[in-house]
């Protein structure tokens, strides 16, 4: 199989996805933030009977509350209720009124676990910490790769890393009707940062060996050969990882899907950038460096 440089086309595709997400965000259809980020209330109830979808929403609607309800369990008899627009002082009264109305339809229903309330300040802090975590990870990886390989490799790897995170965020916008962004997304983003950089390092290791063996060859050719030599390993590791994560996404509860779906997107984006973009960014930077060196000579 011959590997060719399609990095420009790939970057155009990635840019188009990001532009679509940006337009959706600017028109008021951005990421569907969960209560972990925007603040709100989370409650869980065991209905002790198969739930009829719409019952709980109707009860809360009568109370003047807008909510998101997800069902889980073998008979979908457990309901997770998330309410964004509620003040902390109103929680006890609202919960008491809701449980009174709920028991009229489901007499054996009972609260499961704790009632979790996240204030808007805590949500804003979580967003800030998430951004700082990703930027800190990117900075430390730049330093590590620059030391292990070279500075241009570090720049190319971090470029790919940020590309993968932005693609994840873009698809969170595009899939806003199917998934909310809550704290599991932070874990997913940091997981993908590590997974993506691992794929890139494997390819860059091959690039370094081939660059030493072919010192005068065009850097793009070196990249093509290195990607081809690493392709089998990339396919095997990606396929085995995806089988597990896709199973979790399909069979898992809502909170698991909030983690698994971004992971799937990130894994696919990481393989895409590692094989189609990052190495060619390095090749471009290296050819520029060679050109400056020749000009000085």
N, C-alpha and C positions, 0 to 999 in steps of 0.2 A: 504494500500500500504506500502511495506517495502522499506525503503531507505537504500542503501548500499554505501560503500565508493568506488567510482570509480575515486578518485582524481588523482591517478597515470596515468591511461589511459587518463584522461582529460588533464593532463599536457603534456603528450606525443603528443596528438593531437594539443594542442596550440603551443608546441615547433615546430612541423612539419610545421604548417602554417607560423610561424615566420622564419623558416629556408628557406622555399620556397621564401618568400618575400626577405630575405637577399640575396639569390642566384640571384634572378632577379635584385636586386639593384646592386650587384657586376658585373653583366654582362651588365650593362648599361640600364636596364629596371626598374628603380626605380619609385618613386612617380612622377606623372605627375604634376609638379609644375606650377601653374598659374602665371599670371603677378603680383599678389599681393606679391608673394614670390620671383620670379626671375626678376621682373621688366618688363616693357613693356607698351603697349598702349591699351586702351579699347575705342571703339566707338560703338554707336548704331544708327541705321537708320530705319526710317519707309519708306518702299518701296512703299507704297500706292497701292500695287498690290501683288498678290500671288507670292512669291519668287520661283525661280527655283534653286534648290540646285546645287551648283557648279558654278553659275554665278559670285558670289562675290569672291570666291576663285580664279577663272580664271582671274578676273580683277586684283586682288592683285598679282597673280602669274606673270602677264605681267609686273607689276611694280617691280618685283624682291623681293616681300615680302611674307614670309611664315606666314600663319595666321590660326586661329581656328574660325570658324563661327558657331553660333547656331541661330536657328530661333524660334520665338515664336509668339503668337497671334493666333486668331481663324483661320486665313487664312495663317499663317506662313509668315506674311508680315512685321515683324519686325526682323531685323538682328542685332545680337550682335557680333562684330568683336574684336578679341583679337590678338594682334601682340606682340611677345616677342622681336624679334631682330630689334629694332629701336632706334636710338639716338634721344635725345630730340631736337636737332637742326634741324633734318630732318622731324619733325612731320608736320609742316605747309605745306611744299611743297608736302609731300607724301599725306596728306589729300586732298589738292587741286587737285592733279592729279587723286586721287581715285574718288573724287566726280564728276569730269568732265567725267570720263569713266563710272561711275555708272549711270549718267543721260542719257547717250546714250541708256542704256537698260531700265532704269526706270525713265522716265522724271519727275515724280512727287515726287521722293524720296527726303527726307529731314532728316537732322541730328536731333536726339532726345536726349535731356539731354546734359550733359557735356562730353567733351573728357578727359578721365582720363589717366594720365601718372604716372607710378610708377618707380622710379629709382632703380637700383640694390642695392644701399646702404640702401634705405628704406625697400626693400624686405628682406635683411639680418637682419635688425633690427627687423622686424616682426617675423622672424623665432626665433631669440634669445628671444624675449619677450614671444612667445608662449611656448618655453621650460621652461623658468623661471616661467611662470604662472602655468604650470602643476606641476612642482617640488615644488613650494611654496604651492600650494593647497594640495599636498600629505603630505608635512611636517606638515602643520597646522592640517590636519585631523588625522595624527599620534598622535599628542599631544592631540587633543580632545578625541579620542577614548581611548588612554592610560589612560586619567584621568577618563573618564566615565566608562570604563570597566577595562581593565588591559593592560599592555605593550604588551603581546603576541597577544591580540586582535587587537591592533593598528598595529603591524607588519603584521599580516595576512590580515587586511583590506587594508593596503597600497600595499601589494603584489598583491592583487586582483585588486586594482585600476590601478597600473602600467601594469598589465596583460591586462586589458581592453583597455588601451590607445595603447599598443603595437599591440594588435589584430586589432584595428581600423587602425593603420598605415600600418599593413601588408596587410589588405584588400584594402587599398588605392593603394598599389603597385600592387596587383593582379588585381584590377579593373581599372588600369591606362588607359585603352582604352576607358572607359566609363565616367570617371570623373576626373576633375582637382582638385588640392588642392589650394584653395584660402582662404582668411580671414574667410569665414563662417566656415571653418574647426576648427579654434581656438574656436569659440563659441560652436561648436558641441562637441569638446573634453572636454571643461570645463563643459558643460551640462551633459555629460556622467560621468564625475568625481563625480558630485553631485548625479546623479541618481543611479550610481553603489554603492556609499557608503551608500545611503539610504537603498537599499535592504540588504546590508551587516549588517547594524546596526539593522534592524528589526530581522534578524536571530540571531545575537549576543545577542540581548536582551533576546530572548528565550533560548539561550545557557546559559546565566548567571542565569536565573531563574531555569533551569533544573539542572545546575551544583550545585546550592545550595541545591536543593531538593535531588540530588543523588551524594553526596560528594565522595563516594568511587567507583562509577561506572567508567568504562573506558571512557576517554574523547571522543573517537570515537563514542561510543554508545550515549552519551549525544548529540553529533552533529547530529547523525542520527535522533534522536527523535525531536530535535529542527527544523531541516529542514522540516521534515514531518508535523509538526504542523504549519509551516509558508507557506507551499506550496500553499494552496488555495488562500491566500492573494497575493502571488507572481504572480500566474497565472492570477488572475483578473486584477491587476494593470498593468501588462505587456501587456496583450491583449488589454485593453482599450487605453493604450498609443500608441501601435503599429498601431492600426486602424487609428488614426489621422495622425501619421507620414507617414505611407505608402500611405495614400490618398494624402498628400502633395507631396510626392516623385513622384507619378504617374501623378498627375494633375498640379503640379507646374512648373514654368519656370526653366531654367537652374540654376540660382543662388539659387533658393529654393532647388533644388536637390542636390547642392553642400553642403547644410546644412543637408538635410533630410537623404540622404543615409548613411553618417557616423553615424548619430544618430541611425538609424535602426541597423546598425552593432554593435554599442556600447551598445544599450539596450539588444540585444540578448547575447552579450558577458558578460554584467553585470549580467544578470540572470544566465547565465552559470557558471560564476566564484563564484557568491554569494552562489549558491546552491551546486556546485560540487567541489569547490576548497577551498575557504577562510576558511570555518569552519574546514575543515580537516587540513589545515595548522595550525590553532589555536590548534587543538587536538594534532598534532604532537609536537608542541612547549611545550604544557602543559605536555605531557607525558615525554618529555626530562627534564622539570623543576622538575617534580615529582621524576624522576630517580636521578637527582643530589641531591635533598633534602634527599632521602633515603640513598644515598651513604654517605652523610655527617653525617647522624644520626647513 
